[in-house]
Amino acid sequence: MRVPLSWLGEHVELPSDVTLESVHAALVSVGFEEEAVHVGDVTGPLVVGQVLEVTPEPQKNGKTINWCRVAVGPDHATRDDDVRGIVCGAHNFVVGDKVVVSLPGAVLPGPFPIAARKTYGHVSDGMIASSRELGLGDEHDGILLLSSLGLDPVVGTDAIPLLGLDDAAVEINVTPDRGYAFSIRGVAREYSHATGATFTDPATTVSPVEASGFSVSVVDEAPVRDRAAVATFVTRVVRGVDAGRPTPTWMSSRLRLAGVRSISLLVDVTNYVMLELGQPIHGYDLSAVTGGLTVRRAAPGETLETLDGQVRTLHREDLVIADETGPVGLAGVMGGARTEMGGSTTDVLVEAATFDPVSIARTARRHKLPSEASRRFERGVDPAVSAPAAQRVVDLLVELAGGTADELGSVLDESVAPAAVELAVDRPARLMGVAYDRAEVVDSLTAVGASVVDQGDVLVVTPPTWRPDLVDPASLVEEVARITGYDRIPSVLPVAPPGRGLTREQRLRRQVSSSLAAAGLVEVAAYPFVTPAQNSAFGSADGQAVPAVTLANPLDTAAPQLRRSLLPGLLDVARRNASRGLVDLALFETGTVFLPEAGVRYGTAEVPAGAARPTDDVLAELAASLPPQPRHLGVLALGAAVDRQPGQAAVAASLADVLDALRVAVRAAGVELTVRQGSHPSLHPGRTAELLVGDERVGVAGELLPTVAAELDLPRVVAVGEVDLDRVLALGVDVAPRPISAYPAATQDVSLVVDLDVSAGDLLAAVREGAGSLLESVRLVDDYRGAGLPDGTKSLTFALRFRADDRTLTAAEATEAKQGAVRLASERSGAALRD
């Protein structure tokens, strides 16, 4: 919300030395975030001039320009001559007219600096300005004549304050629950709360006149709602307006500073009152309205051309305003083109209404049509201000447009008084930790406009009509804290209750993430939204379409499903980084995936009201109505695992790096990972591993298919892996610190010849089990296939390390343990020692 200071000062007393910074500081103290400051876009010299001579000069291009002699006053004279020669292309002025002259050195909105320059055979020593060039409106039929504004200033007068171009505005961020602050009225009241300055409510300075005779009806055939579609609907009629009159400069300059474009006098008046009182106003050309007005839901197939020129197909839940021939506006969002006020309008129908915020919000989003009106209705408009706002528009149209107020109109008021809220007197102190006494609580609530009835230990508080957010004791406590000052709230951290901490799963998940980060991987958080093709490619075992959670209102219609795998998100992150030159990546992510089962309907449980705590049975029912959402761990590596450096060639990242990372992760959870040959529709055949804990499959790893990598604009070799982290944690055990043995290790290697179809993982498991308790570690160090071996076989070499906790092992003990490993491997896989 942008707030011009001159406008603010009309409704709240500002100190003589007020600054933009002091106003911002005051509003920040009552909970409004500072956004920006806006000062005038025009800098001088900008002066009042009088046309002395006008000489038309036809040009070869068919255009006629005017060579003008313009008096600018003695204070702006050059060489004792206060007359400037200026070239002007406009023709709507004559000798004697007083105009606005931008002298060299001035800067107009754009920015557009003014300088003396040679053009059309003359040196133009300045520029005669139009309303558009001064930022006062869209008028472009010629220069601005001060007489059209009812002004007759002395030649040489500074035009910046004369036209209100010296004003400035503060901009604040208004939170959704405080829609009343989308008005000068609301901000002025808040400034008064912050500083104690005298506040005058502009809504109380207007005396609404009773009007009747205009037919207005409300028909809401939509399903029953908790709130009425229309709370108030006030109409008034002004006849005989002069739509061609210019908008006064004080009004257009305030609108400009408030961020609203000046359009025409009739439209500007409605926008001005909206900004002043917070009540959106719509004006109709009365001659284009047939019969009365009806507020109703749109009929199937109805269309409406809105003021932006778009023909919109209406939805059955859209709230529309219609006359006898059909819709004339989207209620609370935008009016219709058929009844638009224009240059030929003489009779104006003024409408000030309040609508159901939810209905307006849905309509605005449905048609992607946000407006200043819907912005306010969505947050709640004060129903008590409809009649004063309509009267304020009538008064301005009479004053500025020469109209006459008519007795024709209507008043529909079905608003409901705000519900009273009971507040324990000591609750603000208990909740905020500040010793508020009874008087402070009562005075604070009274200051925000509430009525308070003291009933001893309880206060019965009735919020004002402009505060629909005050619905419970907690919101009232916030008002007490806000009005008395946030600086009184102590900065004391609460003491955590004993006996609580991380659960086992939380602690193990942190260990997994910390171990991967310590290993040099970077944690990322990808979007959980994917395309159906991505879910089929990475979330299924065969690449076929699989059940997936499809969002009813996706952020991106191209990615409407929730992910079944973390790999699509990791690949998107990799592609984005690679496109920016970051081609050496080692990434990991932990996050939930969504695995609905075919034929199961989810989301059928009834969601309980938010004001009551659901029972355990209700929570269980809600949980059962959701698809399984296990937490997975994904890893990706591409580019160089080791950078090129003196004496060291670059080492490319590969599947081995991903497997090492996954081993580190699951080891942090207290389990060991077994790897064996696997398959996956999006991974390279022969370079895909199935990941197991014991005999249970927990994930997959491999190199991306080169065709898939090419489609994603990624390098040819991209290694990825994913495990079901929840299942790994369930299978894991708490890792206890292991003391370092003081005794030396005995190392031996063993080479076993097996058939080609024997899995290295299965053979390693047999070696580990057969070696017994003395084995400290075993790892595969060589896979040989070639000369010296029988056809159809391979030689796998394992490095074994033995150690005892209580003695130094002998060579015989180590050899015996190794032979036990060979025997079990031979029994299970037919392995033989290699000669």
WOFENQUI-V613316 format. One line per field, one symbol per residue. ss: DSSP state (H for helix, E for strand, L for the rest). Layout:
ss=???
This chain:
ss=LEEEHHHHLLLELLLLLLLHHHHHHHHHHLLLEEEEEEELLLELLEEEEEEEEEEEEELLLLLEEEEEEEELLHHHLELLELEEEEEELLLLLLLLLEEEEELLLLEELLLEELLLEEELLEEELLEELLLLLLLLLLLLLLLLEHHHHLLLLLLLLEHHHHLLLLLEEEEEELLLLLHHHLLHHHHHHHHHHHHLLLELLHHHHLLLLLLEELLEEEELLLLLLLLLLEEEEEEEEEELLLLLLLLLHHHHHHHHHLLLLLLLHHHHHHHHHHHHHLLLEEEEEHHHLLLLEEEEELLLLLEEEELLLLEEELLLLLEEEEELLEEEEELLLEEELLLLLLLLLLLEEEEEEEELHHHHHHHHHHLLLLLHHHHHHLLLLLHHHHHHHHHHHHHHHHHHHLLEEEEEEEEEELLLLLLEEEEELLHHHHHHLLLLLHHHHHHHHHHLLLEEEEELLEEEEELLLLLLLLLLHHHHHHHHHHHHLHHHLLLLLLLLLLLLLLLHHHHHHHHHHHHHHHLLLEELLLLLEELHHHHHHHLLLLLLLLLLLELLLLLLLLLLEELLLLHHHHHHHHHHHHHLLLLLEEEEEEEELLELLLLLLLLLLLLLLLLLLLLHHHHHHHHHLLLELLEEEEEEEELEEELLELLELLEELLHHHHHHHHHHHHHHLLLLLEEEELLLLLEEEEEEEEEEELLEEEEEEEEELHHHHHHLLLLLLEEEEEEEHHHHHHHLLLLLLLLLLLLLLEEEEEEEEEELLLLHHHHHHHHHHHHLLLEEEEEEEEEELLLLLLLLEEEEEEEEEELLLLLLLLHHHHHHHHHHHHHHHHHHHLLEELL
